[in-house]
Amino acid sequence: MKIACLASLLLSFLSTTVCAQEQAPKILREAAQCLAAKKHIWQDWLDLETSKATALSFGYVLDAKSYPGEKVLYVVEYLGPGRSEGFVFAVFLTQNGTHRIFNIQNNAKFVRSKDGIEFVEPPLGDTWTQERLVAAIERIQRQPRFKLRVKDLLPPSDLTQCESYTDRR
């Protein structure tokens, strides 16, 4: 009897944990909506217009140390089922009243090899910037991944403002 109760309790805990990991945090969902909504050259950052994907796999980490006085949300969109390649985005977060502003300030395509993270399409900036992106990717890869359905990525909330370094000023 005790074993059955313990097994039932353990199963209940595990199913709660698994369900909790499936729900993407609001900040990640809003950032992904901005990546889907903003144009980069001729397409959205996530290439949803030509992709046939119904869901995308993401990871993220919030960094308040690299840029003093700034909050940066590093977002990784994984390509394929593993964590060996993807896109990384540096999204600066600010608040303007009730509006949260997501400002996409850098991006790069990466692959993981036996030598570490390599940029297939390098980010803007110098070695310092690349080191920050690599550190963020490595932190994200140790955390849970979240699946977001493509149909949930559009449009962003009225309280979410999306900006990008590619915006015309």
C-alpha positions as a LaTeX table, in Angstrom:
\begin{tabular}{lrrr}
\hline
Residue & $x$ (\AA) & $y$ (\AA) & $z$ (\AA) \\
\hline
Met1 & 0.00 & 0.00 & 0.00 \\
Lys2 & 2.79 & 2.42 & 0.91 \\
Ile3 & 4.62 & 1.61 & $-2.33$ \\
Ala4 & 1.48 & 2.27 & $-4.39$ \\
Cys5 & 0.97 & 5.65 & $-2.67$ \\
Leu6 & 4.60 & 6.57 & $-3.12$ \\
Ala7 & 4.52 & 5.56 & $-6.80$ \\
Ser8 & 1.31 & 7.54 & $-7.32$ \\
Leu9 & 2.81 & 10.60 & $-5.63$ \\
Leu10 & 6.01 & 10.32 & $-7.68$ \\
Leu11 & 4.02 & 9.95 & $-10.93$ \\
Ser12 & 1.92 & 12.98 & $-10.01$ \\
Phe13 & 5.04 & 15.05 & $-9.31$ \\
Leu14 & 6.73 & 13.98 & $-12.55$ \\
Ser15 & 3.68 & 14.72 & $-14.69$ \\
Thr16 & 3.37 & 18.17 & $-13.08$ \\
Thr17 & 7.06 & 18.84 & $-13.78$ \\
Val18 & 6.78 & 17.72 & $-17.41$ \\
Cys19 & 3.68 & 19.86 & $-17.98$ \\
Ala20 & 5.38 & 22.86 & $-16.39$ \\
Gln21 & 8.33 & 22.51 & $-18.76$ \\
Glu22 & 6.03 & 22.46 & $-21.79$ \\
Gln23 & 4.54 & 25.88 & $-21.00$ \\
Ala24 & 6.82 & 28.59 & $-22.38$ \\
Pro25 & 7.36 & 31.57 & $-20.08$ \\
Lys26 & 5.56 & 34.76 & $-21.09$ \\
Ile27 & 8.81 & 36.68 & $-21.68$ \\
Leu28 & 10.03 & 34.02 & $-24.14$ \\
Arg29 & 6.68 & 33.89 & $-25.93$ \\
Glu30 & 6.62 & 37.69 & $-26.31$ \\
Ala31 & 10.22 & 37.77 & $-27.58$ \\
Ala32 & 9.42 & 35.02 & $-30.11$ \\
Gln33 & 6.35 & 36.98 & $-31.24$ \\
Cys34 & 8.61 & 39.98 & $-31.88$ \\
Leu35 & 11.10 & 37.84 & $-33.79$ \\
Ala36 & 8.21 & 36.60 & $-35.94$ \\
Ala37 & 6.75 & 40.07 & $-36.44$ \\
Lys38 & 9.89 & 42.09 & $-37.25$ \\
Lys39 & 11.41 & 42.04 & $-40.72$ \\
His40 & 15.09 & 41.41 & $-41.31$ \\
Ile41 & 16.05 & 42.31 & $-44.87$ \\
Trp42 & 13.11 & 40.67 & $-46.69$ \\
Gln43 & 11.83 & 38.08 & $-44.20$ \\
Asp44 & 10.91 & 37.73 & $-40.55$ \\
Trp45 & 13.73 & 36.74 & $-38.19$ \\
Leu46 & 12.31 & 33.22 & $-37.79$ \\
Asp47 & 11.67 & 32.71 & $-41.52$ \\
Leu48 & 8.06 & 31.75 & $-40.90$ \\
Glu49 & 6.91 & 32.96 & $-44.31$ \\
Thr50 & 8.78 & 30.17 & $-46.13$ \\
Ser51 & 8.99 & 27.55 & $-43.38$ \\
Lys52 & 6.51 & 24.71 & $-43.17$ \\
Ala53 & 7.14 & 24.23 & $-39.45$ \\
Thr54 & 4.12 & 24.11 & $-37.17$ \\
Ala55 & 6.19 & 24.52 & $-34.00$ \\
Leu56 & 9.60 & 25.93 & $-33.15$ \\
Ser57 & 12.00 & 24.98 & $-30.37$ \\
Phe58 & 13.43 & 27.73 & $-28.15$ \\
Gly59 & 15.63 & 28.28 & $-25.15$ \\
Tyr60 & 16.44 & 31.52 & $-23.34$ \\
Val61 & 18.36 & 33.15 & $-20.55$ \\
Leu62 & 17.98 & 36.61 & $-19.00$ \\
Asp63 & 21.24 & 38.49 & $-18.40$ \\
Ala64 & 21.43 & 41.61 & $-16.23$ \\
Lys65 & 25.23 & 41.61 & $-15.80$ \\
Ser66 & 26.90 & 41.82 & $-19.23$ \\
Tyr67 & 25.60 & 45.31 & $-20.00$ \\
Pro68 & 25.44 & 47.38 & $-16.77$ \\
Gly69 & 22.01 & 48.92 & $-16.33$ \\
Glu70 & 20.51 & 46.84 & $-19.15$ \\
Lys71 & 18.55 & 43.59 & $-19.26$ \\
Val72 & 19.30 & 41.33 & $-22.21$ \\
Leu73 & 17.19 & 38.32 & $-23.10$ \\
Tyr74 & 19.24 & 35.84 & $-25.11$ \\
Val75 & 16.96 & 33.64 & $-27.20$ \\
Val76 & 18.00 & 30.54 & $-29.12$ \\
Glu77 & 15.84 & 29.04 & $-31.84$ \\
Tyr78 & 17.03 & 25.47 & $-32.34$ \\
Leu79 & 17.04 & 24.04 & $-35.85$ \\
Gly80 & 16.10 & 20.37 & $-35.90$ \\
Pro81 & 15.49 & 18.01 & $-33.00$ \\
Gly82 & 18.87 & 18.43 & $-31.28$ \\
Arg83 & 20.70 & 21.38 & $-29.80$ \\
Ser84 & 23.58 & 21.26 & $-32.26$ \\
Glu85 & 22.57 & 24.26 & $-34.38$ \\
Gly86 & 20.35 & 27.27 & $-34.36$ \\
Phe87 & 20.03 & 31.02 & $-34.25$ \\
Val88 & 20.84 & 33.17 & $-31.24$ \\
Phe89 & 19.32 & 36.60 & $-30.67$ \\
Ala90 & 20.25 & 39.34 & $-28.20$ \\
Val91 & 17.06 & 41.19 & $-27.25$ \\
Phe92 & 17.32 & 44.22 & $-24.97$ \\
Leu93 & 14.35 & 44.67 & $-22.63$ \\
Thr94 & 12.95 & 47.96 & $-21.39$ \\
Gln95 & 9.65 & 49.12 & $-19.97$ \\
Asn96 & 7.67 & 52.19 & $-21.05$ \\
Gly97 & 4.67 & 52.48 & $-18.77$ \\
Thr98 & 2.62 & 49.34 & $-19.34$ \\
His99 & 4.45 & 48.51 & $-22.58$ \\
Arg100 & 7.35 & 46.07 & $-22.57$ \\
Ile101 & 9.86 & 46.88 & $-25.32$ \\
Phe102 & 11.78 & 44.07 & $-27.01$ \\
Asn103 & 14.67 & 45.54 & $-28.99$ \\
Ile104 & 16.44 & 42.95 & $-31.18$ \\
Gln105 & 20.06 & 44.10 & $-31.27$ \\
Asn106 & 22.06 & 41.13 & $-32.54$ \\
Asn107 & 21.70 & 37.72 & $-34.12$ \\
Ala108 & 23.87 & 34.92 & $-35.41$ \\
Lys109 & 23.59 & 31.39 & $-36.76$ \\
Phe110 & 25.67 & 28.84 & $-34.84$ \\
Val111 & 26.64 & 25.19 & $-34.83$ \\
Arg112 & 28.01 & 23.14 & $-31.98$ \\
Ser113 & 31.05 & 21.09 & $-32.89$ \\
Lys114 & 33.56 & 19.09 & $-30.89$ \\
Asp115 & 35.55 & 22.35 & $-30.63$ \\
Gly116 & 32.62 & 24.28 & $-29.14$ \\
Ile117 & 30.26 & 26.89 & $-30.58$ \\
Glu118 & 31.11 & 28.21 & $-34.04$ \\
Phe119 & 29.28 & 30.97 & $-35.86$ \\
Val120 & 28.17 & 30.06 & $-39.37$ \\
Glu121 & 26.70 & 33.54 & $-39.78$ \\
Pro122 & 28.61 & 35.73 & $-37.31$ \\
Pro123 & 27.00 & 38.41 & $-35.16$ \\
Leu124 & 27.66 & 42.11 & $-35.39$ \\
Gly125 & 30.43 & 43.29 & $-33.14$ \\
Asp126 & 33.78 & 42.15 & $-31.91$ \\
Thr127 & 35.23 & 39.28 & $-29.89$ \\
Trp128 & 33.60 & 40.55 & $-26.67$ \\
Thr129 & 30.16 & 40.32 & $-28.29$ \\
Gln130 & 30.85 & 36.84 & $-29.65$ \\
Glu131 & 32.03 & 35.69 & $-26.23$ \\
Arg132 & 28.78 & 36.93 & $-24.64$ \\
Leu133 & 26.71 & 35.11 & $-27.26$ \\
Val134 & 28.69 & 31.87 & $-26.85$ \\
Ala135 & 28.32 & 32.06 & $-23.04$ \\
Ala136 & 24.57 & 32.64 & $-23.43$ \\
Ile137 & 24.19 & 29.70 & $-25.84$ \\
Glu138 & 26.06 & 27.42 & $-23.43$ \\
Arg139 & 23.86 & 28.51 & $-20.49$ \\
Ile140 & 20.71 & 28.05 & $-22.55$ \\
Gln141 & 21.75 & 24.56 & $-23.63$ \\
Arg142 & 21.79 & 23.46 & $-19.98$ \\
Gln143 & 18.19 & 24.59 & $-19.50$ \\
Pro144 & 14.84 & 23.26 & $-20.73$ \\
Arg145 & 13.70 & 23.81 & $-24.30$ \\
Phe146 & 10.25 & 25.12 & $-25.06$ \\
Lys147 & 8.10 & 24.40 & $-28.08$ \\
Leu148 & 5.98 & 27.25 & $-29.40$ \\
Arg149 & 3.35 & 26.70 & $-32.03$ \\
Val150 & 3.83 & 28.95 & $-35.05$ \\
Lys151 & 0.17 & 30.00 & $-34.95$ \\
Asp152 & 0.75 & 31.37 & $-31.42$ \\
Leu153 & 3.60 & 33.63 & $-32.54$ \\
Leu154 & 1.49 & 36.21 & $-34.38$ \\
Pro155 & 0.61 & 38.94 & $-33.62$ \\
Pro156 & 2.30 & 40.38 & $-30.51$ \\
Ser157 & 0.14 & 41.78 & $-27.73$ \\
Asp158 & $-0.81$ & 45.47 & $-27.78$ \\
Leu159 & 1.33 & 45.80 & $-24.63$ \\
Thr160 & 4.39 & 44.44 & $-26.45$ \\
Gln161 & 6.47 & 46.82 & $-28.54$ \\
Cys162 & 8.94 & 45.25 & $-30.99$ \\
Glu163 & 12.03 & 47.09 & $-32.22$ \\
Ser164 & 15.16 & 46.08 & $-34.11$ \\
Tyr165 & 18.49 & 47.48 & $-35.20$ \\
Thr166 & 17.21 & 47.06 & $-38.77$ \\
Asp167 & 14.38 & 49.57 & $-38.20$ \\
Arg168 & 14.66 & 52.76 & $-40.20$ \\
Arg169 & 15.11 & 55.70 & $-37.89$ \\
\hline
\end{tabular}
